[in-house]
Structures are given as structure tokens and as C-alpha cells.
Amino acid sequence: MGFLYSQLIESWRLPYPNTNYAGQTIVITGSNTGLGKEAARHYARLGASKLILAARNVDKGEAAKQDILTTAAKGVSIEVWQVDMASYVSVKAFAARIESELDRIDIFHANAGLVRAEFAMAEDNETGITVNYVSTFLLVALVLPKLRSTAEQFKTRPSLVITSSGAHRHTTFPQMEEVNILAAVNDRNYAGGRYWRDRYPISKLLGIFAVRSIAKEHPADTYPVTINLVSPGLCHSGLSREAKGMQKIMFTGMKMLLARSTENGSRTLVDAGVQGPESHGQYLEDCKIAEPSEVVTQNPDVQDRLWVELKAKLEGIQPGVTANF
Ligand SMILES: NC(=O)c1ccc[n+]([C@@H]2O[C@H](COP(=O)([O-])OP(=O)(O)OC[C@H]3O[C@@H](n4cnc5c(N)ncnc54)[C@H](OP(=O)(O)O)[C@@H]3O)[C@@H](O)[C@H]2O)c1
């Protein structure tokens, strides 16, 4: 009922972005297409000074840039930077470029994400877990110093928005019963593979736990950056591109009946960037703070254990990086 109400009624109420972004620098990963691209189009229309479109394929990013420029305000500078979230080396190189070439970041959208149709590893995790979770939080940790220095230098409160998903509600997360939760999440044969369909929901669920852990350690009143999560709702985009057979028929049918346009869904991303300190550590749906699933709210011990496991993983990738949280 909540999902249907959101898709059929709330979709008509999502505020059309109208903030003036003059002087601001905004970075969006996964912005060569889909929700990230439409969010970038809003920022360009609303006069952001500098927009960094982060894409794994620079040609696709350049094509998006040319398209966005047709509706951009005068004087907006748009650059396409390469990042492949399936590679830790690429994430680190992208973050190093941010550190050396940008003098400020006002809003950072960690938006790149994917749904895999088949099991495949990237780095030391299943691909979706690497892209949607581990690399996303590696990037968050690596860019936070720039957002913090922006806050201090320009006396502002930057935002870091992670694109989450209502799909996180679709799993009971049986792996949380295991001693090493992330090892179970990455186990191809966990429960005989029965939980394959849970992988994308779990990749988004893990992100919600992580943001809550950051906010638990660093509440809004002692932290200069707002970090929140946004669920855009079910939207038209390329996200289900790998679906085949029954999965494809199901996705196509659901989208035809219920999906938001990509532009409509992108409003939720832009809105999350201006929500401010009350939204720190929170999950947003339909441009409002919402309760995530009970798997999240009823299991603070799992949240704490996952935070220890994630930080250990990130330290293995770049020693010292978790001090940035
Ligand atoms: N559409 C929905 O209904 C929906 C609902 C809830 C949440 N979301 C979330 O919204 C975000 C945006 O997705 P979308 O719906 O706009 O889908 P999309 O059209 O498929 O866009 C996804 C973006 O992420 C990029 N990406 C994927 N893997 C990457 C990698 N390894 N490195 C760098 N970039 C990568 C894609 O680049 P390429 O073009 O090169 O593949 C693309 O730019 C995702 O986090 C998704 O989980 C979407």
C-alpha cells in the first residue's frame, strides 16, 4: 500500500527544484545517464558554478554533458571525470583528483549503482556489493575531507547524498545471523543460492546501516557535513538493463504501470541535497525523512557489527582512511 501510494500519488507532489546553486560545486557519480544525469540537468539549469559528471565511460559522460548543456544556465562549467566503482584503484584515483583539483564541494551525490543479473566478483566482493556498498563508502571516506574543508573555509554546510532504494525492504537479510556477515553476503552459495534475488536489496540495506553508524559516531550538531540517503522510488532508467526472461517481463510490466519518469525521480536526489542537518544519518523517501525497514531499525547490534566489518575492509584497501569519517 505504501509503495503504491508513493508511486501513484506522491510522485505528483515531488517539488520541482528551484534553489539557486550559483557559486556551488556539485559532484555526481553515475551521471552519464538515468537519475544522476537528470539531477545534473537540474543543477545546470539552476546555475551551479561547477558540475563534475563522474562516469565509468568518458564518451558516455561527454554525450551527457552536451545534452545537459542544451538546457543549462549561462556560465555553468561541466567536466566529465572517469571513475569505475568496480575498481578500488579507480575510486582512489578519482578521489585524489578531487582532492587536488577542486577547491570546494557543496554537494556530493554518491549515486552510481547497478543491479547484476548474474553472480560475478569485482575486487573482493560480489560486483553489486563492491559498487553499491564498499566502493561507495570508500569514496565517501575519501571525499569527506574536501567537504569538511569546504564547510570551514566557506562557512557552509555541504551535503553528501547516497542514492539508496526502497528495495532494501525486500530482504529479511538472513546473513545477519552469521559471525562474519560480509563473508556470507559475498558467498555465492549462501543458503544454496536461494538468496540471489536479495543481493541488490542487501547492497542498499548495507548502505543504510553504514550511514546510521556514521551519524551515531558523529551526530549532526558536532559534524559540519550532512550525510543522508535518498530512495528515488521506482523510476524509468537503465537500472534493469541486465534483466532477462521472467525478471525482464516483471520489471517492464511494473515500470509501465507504476514508474516515475527519470526527471521526476531525480527531484528526490536534488531535494536530499538541500534537506539540511535534520536529515543527517536519515533515509528519505518522497522528499521526507522515512523509517527504513525493521531489519535496520530492530537490529542495532547488526549495525554495529557491520560497521566494524566495513571499516576493516576499507582499512585493508587504504590504511587510515576510516579516520576520515
Ligand atoms: N531506477 C530506479 O527505479 C531506482 C530505484 C531505487 C534506487 N535507484 C538507484 O539510483 C541510482 C541510479 O540508478 P539509475 O536508476 O539512474 O540507473 P542507470 O540508468 O542504470 O544509471 C546508473 C548509473 O550508475 C553507473 N554505474 C554503474 N556501475 C558503475 C561503475 N562500476 N562505475 C561507475 N559508474 C557505474 C552507470 O554507468 P553506465 O552507464 O556506464 O553503466 C550509470 O551512470 C542507483 O544507485 C540505483 O541503485 C534506482
The ligand as an SDF file (V2000), in Angstrom:
LIG
                    3D

 48 52  0  0  0  0  0  0  0  0999 V2000
   15.6290    3.4880  -11.2360 N   0  0  0  0  0  0  0  0  0  0  0  0
   15.0820    3.0760  -10.1010 C   0  0  0  0  0  0  0  0  0  0  0  0
   13.9270    2.6440  -10.0670 O   0  0  0  0  0  0  0  0  0  0  0  0
   15.8720    3.1570   -8.8290 C   0  0  0  0  0  0  0  0  0  0  0  0
   15.1860    2.9110   -7.6260 C   0  0  0  0  0  0  0  0  0  0  0  0
   15.9100    2.9740   -6.4320 C   0  0  0  0  0  0  0  0  0  0  0  0
   17.2440    3.2930   -6.4450 C   0  0  0  0  0  0  0  0  0  0  0  0
   17.8850    3.5230   -7.6340 N   0  0  0  0  0  0  0  0  0  0  0  0
   19.3140    3.8550   -7.5790 C   0  0  0  0  0  0  0  0  0  0  0  0
   19.5290    5.0290   -8.3340 O   0  0  0  0  0  0  0  0  0  0  0  0
   20.9130    5.0920   -8.7220 C   0  0  0  0  0  0  0  0  0  0  0  0
   20.9970    5.4850  -10.1800 C   0  0  0  0  0  0  0  0  0  0  0  0
   20.4570    4.4260  -10.9570 O   0  0  0  0  0  0  0  0  0  0  0  0
   19.5160    4.6730  -12.2250 P   0  0  0  0  0  0  0  0  0  0  0  0
   18.1740    4.1680  -11.8610 O   0  0  0  0  0  0  0  0  0  0  0  0
   19.6530    6.0320  -12.7400 O   0  0  0  0  0  0  0  0  0  0  0  0
   20.1080    3.5720  -13.2230 O   0  0  0  0  0  0  0  0  0  0  0  0
   21.0110    3.7340  -14.5310 P   0  0  0  0  0  0  0  0  0  0  0  0
   20.2720    4.4860  -15.5610 O   0  0  0  0  0  0  0  0  0  0  0  0
   21.4400    2.3400  -14.8370 O   0  0  0  0  0  0  0  0  0  0  0  0
   22.2510    4.5890  -14.0210 O   0  0  0  0  0  0  0  0  0  0  0  0
   23.2160    4.0300  -13.1880 C   0  0  0  0  0  0  0  0  0  0  0  0
   24.4810    4.8360  -13.2650 C   0  0  0  0  0  0  0  0  0  0  0  0
   25.4790    4.2090  -12.4550 O   0  0  0  0  0  0  0  0  0  0  0  0
   26.6260    3.9850  -13.2600 C   0  0  0  0  0  0  0  0  0  0  0  0
   27.4270    2.8460  -12.8610 N   0  0  0  0  0  0  0  0  0  0  0  0
   27.0870    1.5430  -12.7820 C   0  0  0  0  0  0  0  0  0  0  0  0
   28.1510    0.7940  -12.4620 N   0  0  0  0  0  0  0  0  0  0  0  0
   29.1990    1.6530  -12.3490 C   0  0  0  0  0  0  0  0  0  0  0  0
   30.5720    1.5020  -12.0710 C   0  0  0  0  0  0  0  0  0  0  0  0
   31.1140    0.2990  -11.8770 N   0  0  0  0  0  0  0  0  0  0  0  0
   31.3470    2.5950  -12.0140 N   0  0  0  0  0  0  0  0  0  0  0  0
   30.8370    3.8240  -12.2390 C   0  0  0  0  0  0  0  0  0  0  0  0
   29.5520    4.0370  -12.5490 N   0  0  0  0  0  0  0  0  0  0  0  0
   28.7410    2.9540  -12.6030 C   0  0  0  0  0  0  0  0  0  0  0  0
   26.0720    3.7670  -14.6630 C   0  0  0  0  0  0  0  0  0  0  0  0
   27.1040    3.9070  -15.6280 O   0  0  0  0  0  0  0  0  0  0  0  0
   26.9920    3.1440  -17.0550 P   0  0  0  0  0  0  0  0  0  0  0  0
   26.0090    3.9070  -17.8740 O   0  0  0  0  0  0  0  0  0  0  0  0
   28.3800    3.1910  -17.5790 O   0  0  0  0  0  0  0  0  0  0  0  0
   26.5270    1.7400  -16.7560 O   0  0  0  0  0  0  0  0  0  0  0  0
   25.0420    4.8670  -14.7000 C   0  0  0  0  0  0  0  0  0  0  0  0
   25.6350    6.0910  -14.9400 O   0  0  0  0  0  0  0  0  0  0  0  0
   21.4910    3.7100   -8.4180 C   0  0  0  0  0  0  0  0  0  0  0  0
   22.2380    3.7820   -7.2240 O   0  0  0  0  0  0  0  0  0  0  0  0
   20.2630    2.8430   -8.2110 C   0  0  0  0  0  0  0  0  0  0  0  0
   20.5310    1.7510   -7.3840 O   0  0  0  0  0  0  0  0  0  0  0  0
   17.2140    3.4700   -8.8160 C   0  0  0  0  0  0  0  0  0  0  0  0
  1  2  1  0
  2  3  2  0
  2  4  1  0
  4  5  1  0
  4 48  2  0
  5  6  2  0
  6  7  1  0
  7  8  2  0
  8  9  1  0
  8 48  1  0
  9 10  1  0
  9 46  1  0
 10 11  1  0
 11 12  1  0
 11 44  1  0
 12 13  1  0
 13 14  1  0
 14 15  2  0
 14 16  1  0
 14 17  1  0
 17 18  1  0
 18 19  2  0
 18 20  1  0
 18 21  1  0
 21 22  1  0
 22 23  1  0
 23 24  1  0
 23 42  1  0
 24 25  1  0
 25 26  1  0
 25 36  1  0
 26 27  1  0
 26 35  1  0
 27 28  2  0
 28 29  1  0
 29 30  1  0
 29 35  2  0
 30 31  1  0
 30 32  2  0
 32 33  1  0
 33 34  2  0
 34 35  1  0
 36 37  1  0
 36 42  1  0
 37 38  1  0
 38 39  2  0
 38 40  1  0
 38 41  1  0
 42 43  1  0
 44 45  1  0
 44 46  1  0
 46 47  1  0
M  CHG  2   8   1  16  -1
M  END
$$$$
